[in-house]
Amino acid sequence: MGIRRWWVAVAFAGCGSDPSERGDDAWEPGTDDGVGESSGVGLDESDDGTEDESGDDDPTMPLDTGEDDSTTGAGYDCSPWSTVWIGAPCASDAECAYDGGICLREDEGFPCGTCSQACDMLCPDLEGAPETFCVDAADVGLASSGRCLSKCDVDLLGGNGCRDGYGCGTLERFNDPQTQAAVCVPEPLVPPPTDCASQLDALGASWEPTAHATESPEGYPDLECTIVEPVRLYEPVPGITLRYVGDDSPGDVLLGCQAALAVARSSQVAVEMGAVEWVHYGTYNCRTISGTSTLSEHAFANAIDIYGFELDNGSFWTVIDHWEDFVEMPATPGGSWLRDWADAIWDMGFWTILLTPEYNDAHDNHVHADLTPGGNYYYWE
């Protein structure tokens, strides 16, 4: 299992091992020079520090080109990327063969070197490669100046979301300290994981730390939606994926670390019951509870709305179609499976609130699970 680390604010963090070895396909973004209009490079004016829940990242970018041209420096895999870009290995500036390319060298503390470029606040992105982020080089042991680093990306890079020798660090943007992002930094700068991160690792979850800017719900400027230890959860435990209802393929979800741990533990139960996919209605949503001025637990990324599960035998049990309302003992296979799973995760204490379709009409198509502090409420019992 790869190394994953977690830290808060302008400290450093590492990302999650990926038991399914994501990112093993070749990265071929369509051009060989990695720059220019045809390859989608340009200042990312939309990079405002917020996270996109669309799950539309292109999972086609590994480090391994399939050729036996790798070298190992100080025990690290220095295999070149198939197209050189910010974050790729390098030994000199000349090897970062794109406009403005510079190399942060191994003798400066960067294993196998890493391609970068100067920046004032924003960095260019290349389609198919990890997104980039402008940091203060002083935060990674160099003289203060803007330097572009690659963001951590489990989907594209696999493993811990970074190259060999690197982990995820949540750093401030250069000249914009209110904006943060998880970027790949040398592992020696990564402190020990928190207890929550260690428990995610122990379960085999595929995840990476992220940053999330505080925001307010529309019409409630005095309320703040904040996330404690925000993470991107990809595969909660080996054997089960997450998919937003209506999407065709699995994706990641934004959660606080404790909620990610609750999802992982609940997923482990589902896997033991034969589930291979968890379909949901969403996690983070900066909003109030309907009809009130109180923030929902979704506003803290401490909740998930559960739509249904696909099983290894091809069955697909959904709350809207198979949950049996107001019965002591469900009679159908789907109703029994869903109730058994909900009862199990409640009995094990993974969540503090579970609201089933019996709660009100708004929950007719999902089961809501959250971590309300001090909560102890399962709307079935």
Number of C-alpha atoms within 10 A of each C-alpha: 12 16 19 29 24 30 20 17 14 16 16 29 32 35 35 34 24 27 17 13 14 20 22 18 15 16 21 17 19 12 11 11 13 24 21 13 9 12 17 15 15 14 13 15 9 8 14 13 18 16 14 11 15 11 15 11 17 13 21 18 27 22 25 21 19 13 9 8 10 13 13 11 12 11 11 14 18 25 22 19 19 20 22 21 28 29 28 24 28 28 19 16 19 12 18 25 17 19 10 11 20 23 23 27 18 18 10 12 18 22 27 27 23 30 30 28 23 17 19 16 17 25 26 20 21 22 17 18 27 27 21 27 30 30 30 24 18 12 19 19 13 13 10 13 16 23 27 28 26 27 25 31 31 27 26 24 25 27 27 29 34 30 28 21 19 26 31 35 35 25 28 24 23 24 16 14 12 11 18 25 28 30 34 30 31 24 23 12 19 20 16 15 19 15 12 16 28 16 17 25 24 11 15 19 27 31 33 31 33 30 26 21 15 16 15 17 17 10 9 13 9 8 19 16 22 17 21 16 23 24 28 25 28 24 25 27 26 18 18 25 22 21 24 22 16 9 11 8 12 19 20 26 27 28 28 25 27 23 27 29 22 24 25 25 21 22 27 20 18 26 19 10 14 19 24 20 22 25 22 22 17 20 26 21 19 21 22 20 12 10 6 8 13 13 20 21 23 25 24 26 30 27 28 27 20 23 23 27 26 19 18 15 9 10 13 17 22 21 23 15 14 20 26 20 15 10 9 10 10 18 10 11 11 21 19 17 19 22 19 15 16 21 15 15 21 19 11 11 12 20 24 16 21 23 20 25 21 16 16 10 9 11 17 18 20 21 26 23 28 25 22 16 9 8 12 14 14 19 15 17 6
